[in-house]
Amino acid sequence: MKFLNKMNPWWFYSSWEDKDEDLSKWESQKYKWYPSWISFISLKPYSLNFVYGPRQVGKTTGLKILIKSLLQQGVNPESVVYFDLDIVASLQEFRRILEGIISRKRGRSETFYVFLDEVTSVKDWCRVLKFFIDHGEFKNDVIVVTGSSSIGITKAPERFPGRKGFGKEVLVLPLSFQEFIKVKGYKREDVLYDEFLAQKLFTEYKEKGGFPKSINDNPDANKSLIDGIISEIYKHSRDLRIIQDIISSLMEKIPSALSYNSIANDIGVSHNTVSEYLDFLSDLFLIGIAYWYSEGKVDKKKEKKVFFRDPFILHSLSLWVNKKFDESALLENIVQEHLFRKFGEVYYFKNNSEIDVIAGEYKIEIKKSRSRRGYPKGVRIISEEEIPRLLLEIEK
């Protein structure tokens, strides 16, 4: 198959990196790093690995770096197979691709390493892959599947009971603040020691977030992210206008707590539609939801706080819908996301008093400048200048 040949230049060239667009672009970047998530992928046969995360976060480049590493370790180039399923239009075509890979394997005893990128582009992909796994076609191999939405992949392992082998589930997210400063060439202690440096780096992180293209000032960083989001919207048969309207409404409301009805009234749809579409944006790793919490009780019926999961996501979506957001939302969203990554959940409290962010042992109120107002016992009042230190503390 000509597409297999095109996507696997290492079958034909020893210096294949020059023929690979992803690795060539990566090599030319000023700031490049070895993605730490690669080390979590199991390379022990038999393994079925699931890798997922937002568009433009570097999943494909990471796979190519892994492939390069495998070849440098002496793996036979012909036993490493990569395919980008973004171009596949049907389940039948996906089946033919797998049959082509299986055909290459015939008569060979070595382990094959099969990378199926953006597999969620193909509806019901699980069914076909499971069929070939059940028939023993990959019993000595390593398979890695990736997706840019949690739809169809985070629950995929449940559809492969007893079929993952040594495989792992790996979530790939934009760089955290600590990862960002490391990529910039600084150590954690440098930032803790030098307040001026901390503010300089945090100001940059607030603008660029943790995406490779934005960090490298790529002129098409914004467009690439939005194009990827639009692709997912159409792929999952969602209404583009409703998505834009919801995001526009969110820009006006964050970081305040909000009801789904308030958004529904803004844009003229039902609150159920708002709920469904916010779930979809969450599935794309674009937003998170913080619920009301007090004394060990979570109330999901009360107003929610919606936070954007990376500064560059917030900036890009703001430009896309041509609607500005309050600077305080950016600060709160950054703290919410870092705590969400650490604890897997994040909340807020509002009654006579308010607590912006609650997670684990943390109760945090964020102010642009130090507040003189009283707050409940145990609440930390954090100014913008103190956020870099807080983020490094969270990631410790």
SULMOQUI-V709029 format. One record per residue. N is the residue number from 0. RES is the residue in one small letter. SS is DSSP state (H for helix, E for strand, C for the rest). PSI is psi in whole degrees, 0 to 359 (none if undefined). D_LAST is the distance of its C-alpha to the last C-alpha in whole Angstrom. Layout:
BEGIN
n=[N N]
res=[RES RES]
ss=[SS SS]
psi=[PSI PSI]
d_last=[D_LAST D_LAST]
END
This chain:
BEGIN
n=[0 1 2 3 4 5 6 7 8 9 10 11 12 13 14 15 16 17 18 19 20 21 22 23 24 25 26 27 28 29 30 31 32 33 34 35 36 37 38 39 40 41 42 43 44 45 46 47 48 49 50 51 52 53 54 55 56 57 58 59 60 61 62 63 64 65 66 67 68 69 70 71 72 73 74 75 76 77 78 79 80 81 82 83 84 85 86 87 88 89 90 91 92 93 94 95 96 97 98 99 100 101 102 103 104 105 106 107 108 109 110 111 112 113 114 115 116 117 118 119 120 121 122 123 124 125 126 127 128 129 130 131 132 133 134 135 136 137 138 139 140 141 142 143 144 145 146 147 148 149 150 151 152 153 154 155 156 157 158 159 160 161 162 163 164 165 166 167 168 169 170 171 172 173 174 175 176 177 178 179 180 181 182 183 184 185 186 187 188 189 190 191 192 193 194 195 196 197 198 199 200 201 202 203 204 205 206 207 208 209 210 211 212 213 214 215 216 217 218 219 220 221 222 223 224 225 226 227 228 229 230 231 232 233 234 235 236 237 238 239 240 241 242 243 244 245 246 247 248 249 250 251 252 253 254 255 256 257 258 259 260 261 262 263 264 265 266 267 268 269 270 271 272 273 274 275 276 277 278 279 280 281 282 283 284 285 286 287 288 289 290 291 292 293 294 295 296 297 298 299 300 301 302 303 304 305 306 307 308 309 310 311 312 313 314 315 316 317 318 319 320 321 322 323 324 325 326 327 328 329 330 331 332 333 334 335 336 337 338 339 340 341 342 343 344 345 346 347 348 349 350 351 352 353 354 355 356 357 358 359 360 361 362 363 364 365 366 367 368 369 370 371 372 373 374 375 376 377 378 379 380 381 382 383 384 385 386 387 388 389 390 391 392 393 394 395]
res=[m k f l n k m n p w w f y s s w e d k d e d l s k w e s q k y k w y p s w i s f i s l k p y s l n f v y g p r q v g k t t g l k i l i k s l l q q g v n p e s v v y f d l d i v a s l q e f r r i l e g i i s r k r g r s e t f y v f l d e v t s v k d w c r v l k f f i d h g e f k n d v i v v t g s s s i g i t k a p e r f p g r k g f g k e v l v l p l s f q e f i k v k g y k r e d v l y d e f l a q k l f t e y k e k g g f p k s i n d n p d a n k s l i d g i i s e i y k h s r d l r i i q d i i s s l m e k i p s a l s y n s i a n d i g v s h n t v s e y l d f l s d l f l i g i a y w y s e g k v d k k k e k k v f f r d p f i l h s l s l w v n k k f d e s a l l e n i v q e h l f r k f g e v y y f k n n s e i d v i a g e y k i e i k k s r s r r g y p k g v r i i s e e e i p r l l l e i e k]
ss=[C H H H H H H C H H H C C C C H H H H C H H H H H H H H C C C C C C C H H H H H C C C C C C E E E E E E C C C C C C H H H H H H H H H H H H H H C C C C H H H E E E E E H H H C C C H H H H H H H H H H H H H H H C C C C C C C E E E E E C H H H C C C H H H H H H H H H H C C C C C C C E E E E E E C C C C C C C C H H H H H C C C C E C C C E E E C C C C C H H H H H H H C C C C H H H H H H C H H H H H H H H H H H H H H C C C H H H H C C C C C H H H H H H H H H H H H H H H C C C C H H H H H H H H H H H H H H C C C C E C H H H H H H H H C C C H H H H H H H H H H H H H C C C E E E E E E E E C C E E E C C C C E E E E E C C H H H H H H H H H H H C C C C C H H H H H H H H H H H H H H H H H C C C E E E E C C C E E E E E E C C E E E E E E C C C C C C C C C C C C E E E E H H H H H H H H H H H C C]
psi=[130 327 323 317 315 323 355 64 340 347 336 332 135 324 56 340 328 336 349 118 320 313 324 316 319 316 330 352 146 314 110 151 155 115 121 333 339 324 345 346 131 129 17 121 145 137 138 107 145 120 125 155 171 162 150 13 350 20 313 315 320 318 319 323 321 317 316 318 317 316 323 335 1 8 137 121 327 350 9 120 128 141 131 110 3 335 358 130 341 163 325 320 320 318 318 324 314 321 323 321 316 322 322 329 338 131 0 142 345 161 135 144 110 120 113 98 138 49 335 356 340 116 136 25 328 320 316 314 318 321 312 326 315 333 11 15 338 27 339 18 174 124 136 121 142 158 153 8 155 345 122 356 321 330 355 319 330 337 357 52 128 10 4 339 234 7 156 163 125 122 127 118 163 157 139 175 318 319 323 312 329 316 327 355 14 155 159 316 333 318 321 327 321 103 322 316 319 314 322 313 323 321 320 319 323 331 317 337 212 24 138 316 319 321 326 13 34 127 339 18 312 312 320 318 313 318 320 320 315 320 317 322 311 323 325 18 43 159 117 319 318 319 312 319 319 315 319 317 320 320 326 338 327 145 14 155 147 161 154 329 324 322 317 318 327 319 358 38 176 159 334 322 318 314 315 317 328 323 319 315 327 321 333 5 30 325 163 165 129 124 161 137 138 128 48 1 134 130 104 353 339 174 148 161 128 130 146 140 3 144 321 328 314 313 316 316 327 316 322 319 3 49 126 160 161 136 328 332 319 314 313 319 320 314 317 314 317 321 324 320 325 318 347 0 152 144 181 168 140 123 243 331 178 143 117 312 130 128 131 231 2 133 111 134 126 127 144 327 165 132 147 358 151 147 163 158 137 357 130 127 116 126 167 321 336 352 317 316 320 316 320 328 316 322 359 none]
d_last=[49 48 45 43 45 43 40 40 41 40 43 45 43 42 40 39 36 39 40 37 36 32 32 34 32 29 30 32 28 27 23 23 20 20 19 16 18 21 20 20 23 26 29 30 34 34 31 31 28 27 25 24 23 24 27 26 23 24 25 28 27 25 28 30 27 27 31 31 29 31 35 33 33 37 37 40 40 42 40 37 38 36 37 36 38 37 41 42 44 45 45 48 46 43 45 47 44 43 47 47 43 45 48 46 45 49 50 47 45 42 38 38 35 35 33 34 32 32 34 34 37 39 40 40 39 38 41 42 40 40 44 43 40 43 46 44 44 40 40 39 37 33 33 30 31 29 29 28 28 27 31 33 30 27 30 32 30 32 35 35 35 35 35 32 32 29 28 24 23 21 19 19 18 18 15 12 12 9 12 14 14 14 17 18 18 16 13 10 11 15 13 12 16 18 18 21 19 16 19 21 18 17 21 21 18 20 23 22 19 18 22 23 26 25 23 26 28 30 33 33 30 31 34 32 30 32 35 32 32 36 36 34 36 39 38 38 41 39 41 40 41 40 36 37 38 35 33 35 35 32 31 34 32 28 26 29 29 32 34 35 39 38 37 40 42 41 42 45 43 43 40 39 39 36 35 35 34 31 30 31 29 26 27 27 23 25 24 22 24 23 25 26 25 26 26 25 27 27 30 30 33 32 31 28 26 25 23 22 20 19 21 23 25 25 27 29 30 31 33 35 36 37 35 33 30 29 26 25 24 22 20 19 19 16 14 16 15 11 12 14 12 10 13 16 18 18 21 23 25 29 32 33 30 27 23 22 18 18 15 14 14 14 17 17 20 20 23 24 25 24 26 29 29 29 26 26 24 20 20 18 20 18 20 20 19 16 14 12 11 10 9 6 5 6 4 0]
END
